[in-house]
Amino acid sequence: MLQFMGDGALLLISVLAFVAMLLLLEGVYLLWKSYKGPQAKKIENRLRALSASHDTSQQTQLLKQRMLSEVPAIERVLLQMAQAQTLDRLILQAGLDWTVSRLLLSCAAFAAAAGVFMLYGLHQAFWMAGFVGAAAGAVPLLYVSHRRSRRLGKFERQLPEALDLITRALRAGHAFSSALQMVGEEMAEPIAGEFRTVHDEVNFGVALQRALMNLSTRVPLTDLRYFIVSVLIQRESGGNLTEVLGNLSRLIRERLKLLAKVKVLSSEGRLSAWILGVMPFGLAGAMFLVNPEFMSPLWTDPIGISIIKYMLMLMAFGILVLLKIIKIRV
């Protein structure tokens, strides 16, 4: 009997310990979620985004300023560089949670790693190591530029739907600021976050004209500038804003359709450019896998090394020409 009670008490203690540990883990998770969860991150990003105004008035200074670096010494140095503001604007337009110092340190790390590898790993000349290091150092900038292009392209595709939503809200009797709030609440990112920022800036006391100009700075799209100019002209001289926005939405849709048609018609040329750009490197890799000894003179013999150097430079020039040919602006 005592043995049975002892076993039951041990089982009960084990169950209670398991439940207590489970509740402890759940409490830790809920605590982490309240400070570092997706909703907390979303609120933090919205507060951090309120920094695009360049107005020096007292109302605008209430907004949180973007930091160029988390280190105060580097922050002071970057504030004296005009290019730092351009890089910060590029990061902001890409929608990345980076600082300028992080971007510059990433470029320096990529350049140093590639240069050291070429200099000591492949035993190349110093000028060749410097050239490869400079090319590798541009990789973070190319990544930020790619993210910026993708984000702006998605914003441009969302803009006609946002204009239609604003038009319907105005026809229903809502104020223009309420229409901006509807876009921020009902649409997806990135256009929702940008329009929420405009609405928040207006609520903080920034003039609507300044808030819209800040939007054009964060999102440098021609179609968006047409929307901003239409709103500002209507506020100054009056007119039927809903009709103007409806026509603008239809015009943007037609332009996007034309752009998609041009992409379809030029798809053969773009595919040919990709094949011509990738085929030499693919053939070289296949030949190296099939017969490494046949390809080894290209990086062991001085003549082969010279051939590779000039060939890579000519390939880079050819790729730039192909990109220029297949890029069609509409």
N, C-alpha and C positions, 0 to 999 in steps of 0.2 A: 504493500500500500504506500509506504513512504517512498519506495523507489519509483512508483507510478506518479506520485505527486511531484517528486523531484524532476522527473522527465517532463511533466506537463508545465512546471514552472520555467524550466529551461526553454521549452518551445515557445511559451508566452513571451519570455524576455527577448528571444530571437526575433519574433514577429514584431514586437514593439520597437526594437532597435532598427529593424528594416523600415518600418513606417516612419520612424523619426528621421532616419537618413534620407528617405524619399522626400519628406516634407522639407528638410533642410536644403536639398538640391533644388527643389521647386522654388523655395524662397530666394536662393541665390540667383536662379535663372530669372525670376520676376524682377529682382533688384537690378540685374544686368540689363534686362530689357527696358526698364524705365529710364536708364541713363545712356545705354549704348545700343538700344534696339533700333529697328528700322524707322519707327515713328519719331524717336528722339533724334536720329540722324536727319530725318526729313525736316524737322523743326530747326535744327542747327543749320542746315543748308539754306533754308529760307532766310534765317537771320543773317547768315554770312553773305547772302546775295544782295542784301540791302547796302550796297557800297559803290554803286556805279555813278552816283551823282557827283559832278565836279563843281557844283554850285558852292560858293563860299558863304552863303547866308547862314544865319543862326539856325534856321529850321533844318537845313540840309546837314549841318554838322551833328545833328542828333543821330544820323545813320552811322552804322558800323563801318569803319574803314578797312579795306583789304590789307593784309600784311604781305609784304614781299619776301619776308624771311622770318623764321621763328627765333633767330639769333639777333639780338639788338644791334651788335656791331655790324653784321652784314646788312641788316635793315637800313642803317644809316648810310652805308656805302651805296646800296642800290637806289635809295631815294635820290641820290645825286646823279644817277644815270638816266638819261632820257629813254634809252632802249629798254630799261627795266619796265617802264610803264607799258611799252608796246608788247613785251612778252607777257606781262600780267593780263593785258587785254586779250591776247591770244589764248591764254589758259582759261580765262573766263568764258570766252566764246566756245571753247572746246568742252566746257562743262566738267572740267577735271578739278578735283580737290587738291591741287598742287600749289606750291609757292614758286616764285621766280628762282629763289636760291636752290630749291630741289631740282628744278629743270636744268639750271646751269651746272650743278654738281653732277647730275646724270650725264650731261654732255661731256664733261671733263673726265668722268670715270670711263665712259665708252671709248673716248679718244685715247686715254692713257693705256687702257687694256689692249686695244688694237695696235697701238704703236709699239708697246713692249713686246707683244707677240710677234710682230713683223721684224723687230730689231734683233731680239734674242732667240725667238723660237724658229723663225725661218731664215735668220741671218741675212736680211735684206739691207740695202743702203739706207742711210738716215733720211734722205729726201723721200724715198719710197715709204718708209715707216710713217713719216709725217703726213704724207698724202693719204695713206690708208687710215691713219688716226683721225685726220680731219673729216674724212668721209664717215667714219664710225661715230664721231662726235655729233654728227647731224641726225643720227637715228632718233634720239628723243624728240627733236624738233619736228622731224617728219611724222612721228607718231602723234604728237599734239596737233599738227596740221591735218592729219588724216581724221582724227576724232572731231576736229572743228568742221571739216567738210561734211562728214556724216551727220553731225548734229544740225548744221545749217540746212542741209538737204532735207532732213526730216521735218525741220521747222517750216520750210517752204512748202512741203506737201501738206502740212497741217493748216497752213494759213487760210486757204479758201473756206474750209469748214469753220474755222474760228470767225471769219468775217460773216459767214451765214448765221452763226449763232448770235453775234453782236447785232446783226440786222433784225433777226427775229425778236431779240430782247428789246430793241428800241421801238419796234412796231407794237410790242405789247405794252409799252408805256414805261419801261424801266429807264433809269438814268444811265448815262454812259459808263460811270464808274461801276455800277451794278452789273452792266454787261461785261466789263472786264473781269469782275469777280466770278461771273458764271463761266467764262472761258477758263479761268484758273482752277475752278472746282470740277468742271465736267469733262475737260479734255485731258489727254495724256501728255506726258513730258515729251519734248522740252518746252513746248509752247505754253503749257499750263504754268510752269514755274516762272517763266518770263512775264506773263500777264499778271500772275499773283504779285510779282515784285512791283509792277507798275501800280497795281491797286494799293499795295501796302505803302508805297512811297507817297501816293496821294493822301492816304489816311494819316501819314506822318506829317503832312503839311506842305509837301513839295508841290509846286505848281504842276498842273497837268502837262503843260508844254515841256517843262524840264523833265518830267517823268517819261514822256514819250521820246524825247531826245536821248535820254539815257538808254531807253530800249533800243533805239537805232544804233547806239554805240555798242551795246552788247550783242546785237544781232544785225550785222551789216548786210542786209538783203535789200535789193532794189524794190521788190514788191512790198516789203514792209515799210519802206520809206514812202511809197505811194499812199499807203494806208495812213501813215502819220501826217503827211501833207494834207490829205483829204480832211482829216479830223481838225487840224489846226485852221485850215481855210474856212471850214464850216463854222468854227467857233468865232472867227473874226468877222466873216461877212454873211453868215447864215446860209441856208439852203437845205435841200433834202438829203441828209446824210445817209439814210437807209438806201436810197436809190443809188447814190455814189458807191457805197460799199457793196451793194449787189452787183453793179456793173464791174467793179474791181475784182470781186470774187470770180465772176464769169471769165474775165480777161485772164486771170492767173491760171484758171483751169485750162483754158484754151492754150495758153503758152506751155503748160506742163504736158498737155497732149502732144503738141508739136515737138517738144523736146524728146518725149518717148518715141515718137515716130522717127525722129532723126537718129536716135540711138539704135533703133531696129534696122534702119537702112544702112547705118555705118557699122553694124556688128561684124560684117565680113572683114572690113578693114582693120577693126580693132583686134579681131582674132588673128589676122595675119601679122599684125605688129607684135602680139604676144608670142606667136610662134617664132618669128624672126629674132626676138629678143632672148627667148629662153633656149631655143634649139642649140646654139653653140655650146652653152654650158652643159646642157643635157647630153649632147654627144661626147663632150670631153669626159664627163663623169662615167658614161657607159664604156668608153674606150679604156678608161683607167681601171674599171672593174674587170674588164675582159683581159687586158694585157697591160699590167702596171709597168713592166719594163720598157714597153714601147713609149709610154708617156713620161717616164722619169727624166729623160734629158731636158724636158721643158723647165724643170726647177733645179736640176743639178748642173747642167751645162750653162756657162755664161751667155752663149748665144740664145739658148732656149729661154733663159730668164729675160733677156732683152725683148725677145719676141712676145712673151706674155705681157710685159709692161706696155709695149706699144699697142698690142691687141686689146688689152683691157681699156686703154684710153680711147681707142677707136670705137669699141663697143659702147662705152658710156656716151660718146658723142652721137652714135647712131641711135641709141635708145632715146636720147633727148629729142632728136629729129623726129622719130616715130611718134613720141608723145605729142609733139607739136602738130603733127599731121592729123592725128586721130581726135584731137580735142576740138570740138565744134561748139561755139557759143551760140545760144538761141536767145 
